[in-house]
Amino acid sequence: MLGEGGLGSVFLAKHLQLGDFRAIKRVPKASTEYASFLREVQILKELRHPGIPILYDIEECSDYGYLIEEYIVGNSIYTLVNQLGYLEEIKAVSYGIQLCQIISYLHSYQICPILYLDLQPKNIFISDDKIKLIDFNRAMLFSEANTAGERYGTVGFAAPEQYTREYLDERTDIYAIGMILYYLCIGNQKFQTPDDAGGPAFENGDSDMQTWEGISRELRSIILTCLSEQKEERFETVEILEKKLEKLIEHSQCKENPSLTVSFVGSKAGAGTTHLVVSLLSYLYQKNISCLFDEQNLSGMVLKLARYQQIPISRPGELYIFGMAFLPHMGEQVKKQVAEYEVVLKDFGSDIGGARNTDADAVVLVSGGKSWEWADCVAAARELRQKKNFCIVWNFLDRSKTIWLPEEIKSEVQFCVPYFPDMFRKDAVRDSFLEELWAYVKRDTGGWNETKFFGKGVLSIFRRRIGHGGLWALLRKWVRHI
C-alpha cells in the first residue's frame, strides 16, 4: 500500500508480463466520494502530457472501482521540503515554470478547459527532476466548476473564492501556484496555515506573510500578484506567469553552468567521502545544475537509501531521491541506462587505484584529520597529485594543531570541512564551504592559497603552507620573536 485517504487506497502493483510498476487506486463504491472518482477517470482518460500520469485502465468489481495509472517514482514536494528544509530561489522557480506548463495545458485543453482546484505540496511529485501532478479527484471542467454544490480545497493553498460562492476561473489555480512558490522558498518550518479552516491563509498579502527571507524582490512581486485577494489583480493567464518566471531564470548567473566530471576518493575507508559527495550533489541541485552521483564503489549506499525511501528499482540506471539523481553500482557487466548531466560526481570510496585510472576534470582526495591518518593522506596524495585540478579535503581536522606534511604535499590546494550533520539540508556553514570547493573544481578559485576560508572569515593568505600551522602559529612565532 502506497497510501490511504478519504477517497480510498493506493497500491503499488507490478505488471506480470511487462514487469513495469503501476499505481492502482481502489475506491469503495459505497463511498460518498465515488462520484469524484468517476469524474477523475473522465478527466484523465483523454489527457496526454509528460507532467500528468498515464491512465492505463479502469476495472470494477461488485464493491470497488480500480483506477490503474502510471506509477510515479519520486518524492512529493511535501517530502522534498521536509528533507531539504527549503529550496533556493532558482530551483523553486524552475519547478514553478514546469508547474505552470502543466496547468496551462489543463486550462487550454481543446475539448473542454479544466481547473485543477487542489494544488498543494502532497499532490505535486518530483520524478527525474520533473514535475508530475497527481490526484485529479478535485479537478473539474470549466463548465462544471461553478455549478457543483460543495467546494473543496487545501487550507493554506486554496484561493479565497473557494471558500465562498464567488466565480472560479484560471486565476483560482494561479493563486495556488503562488502559494506553492512561497512554500518552496521558505520551507515548511516557517509556513503556517491558519487555525480557522474557514478562510484563506493570507488575506492581506504582504502584511500576513511570515517571512520573505531568501526571496528576491522580483520573485516576491510575482508571488504577491498571484496571491491578490481580488482575482482581477492576479495574472490573467498562467502563460503570463510562466513568462515572468522564465525571465528570472534568464537573468540568473547560475544558468552559466560548466560540464565536467569530478572524482572523489578517501585516503582510507571511513574518511567521509560519500558524505561530502552527497552534500555537494545537494548543493548543486539547489543551484539548478543537472548533476549525477555516480557510485564507483561496493558500499551499496545508493540502493540502501532507495530501499529506505521505499523506491522500487525497475531498471539498471539512475534513481531519483529527493529530486537528485543517483547511479548505483551494479557491477561492470550490467548495462546502465543513463541520461546526460552537466556534472558527474564519481564516488570511489577508498579505491585510490580506481580514482587514479579514471579520466576526470578534477580529483578530490578526502582525508581524516587525525594525526594517525596523515600518513594515509600522504601516500594517496603521492599517487593522485599528478591528476589535473587535484586538491585535498580534510575531514574532522583539529586546526589548532600543526600538521607536519612533506614539502611536496604542502603546496597542494587544501580545504577543511566544517561540521554539518545533514547531507541534504541547506546550512549556511555547509553551503559556504561547498561554494568554495565548487569554485575550485570548476577552475574558478578556492583553497587555502586564496583569500577566503569557509567562504567567509578572516584573510587566510598565511594558510597556504599548512605545515606552518596557519595564521595563529605564525602570530605566536612573531610574538615570541618580539
BELLINZI-V112265 format. One record per run of one state. SS is the DSSP state (H for helix, E for strand, C for the rest). FROM is the first residue (numbers start at 1). LEN is the number of residues. If there is no record, write none. Layout:
BEGIN
SS/FROM/LEN
SS/FROM/LEN
END
This chain:
BEGIN
C/1/2
E/3/2
C/5/4
E/9/6
C/15/6
E/21/8
C/29/5
H/34/11
C/45/7
E/52/1
C/53/2
E/55/6
C/61/3
E/64/7
C/71/4
E/75/2
H/77/8
C/85/4
H/89/19
C/108/6
E/114/2
C/116/5
H/121/3
E/124/4
C/128/2
E/130/4
C/134/6
E/140/2
H/142/4
C/146/14
H/160/4
C/164/6
H/170/17
C/187/18
H/205/4
C/209/8
H/217/10
C/227/4
H/231/3
C/234/4
H/238/13
C/251/2
H/253/3
C/256/4
E/260/7
C/267/6
H/273/14
C/287/4
E/291/5
C/296/5
H/301/8
C/309/8
E/317/5
C/322/2
E/324/4
C/328/9
E/337/1
C/338/5
E/343/5
C/348/4
H/352/6
C/358/4
E/362/7
C/369/2
H/371/14
C/385/5
E/390/6
C/396/11
H/407/4
C/411/2
E/413/4
C/417/11
H/428/14
C/442/24
H/466/3
C/469/1
H/470/12
C/482/1
END
